[in-house]
Amino acid sequence: MPSTRPRNLDADQVLQTDAHARAEYIQRKSLEYAVWQWADMVDLQELRFLCVETVKGLVKSTVQLPYTVKMLARETLLALRVCPLSRIAGYLTYSQIKYPDAYDDDLTPIIARTVVLPFILPALM
């Protein structure tokens, strides 16, 4: 359904003419201000403590992850480690290493982006 509001107005003109847009803008600005006020009150040590506790909670919760998410992480790691060479008798044979100098710790951020962002992060929001 197309909007009936005029499209040729800039932000200041919209705020002056549209009461609903003005109320929404004020509400969002006050929420943004409250977040920044809270951020000023939190010191870096407390923020570090909160981050460490969040990561500890995520690591503990990996036991409860569904099997499919764990399998996705494992297969992503395997896909980053080796290249399939050929298909022999219906089985893939792996012999070429994609990243020979990379350790699992180096590949972890890639897996985290594959698993954490789409599956775990929405649950935290």
Number of C-alpha atoms within 10 A of each C-alpha: 3 4 6 6 9 8 8 8 11 9 10 9 10 17 17 10 11 11 11 11 14 16 12 12 13 13 12 12 12 12 12 12 12 12 11 11 11 10 12 10 9 10 9 11 9 11 12 11 11 12 12 12 12 13 12 11 11 13 10 11 10 11 10 8 12 9 10 9 16 15 11 14 20 13 13 18 16 13 13 17 18 16 16 14 12 12 10 8 7 7 9 12 14 13 11 12 16 14 13 9 7 12 10 11 8 11 15 14 12 15 19 14 12 15 17 17 12 11 13 14 10 9 9 7 5
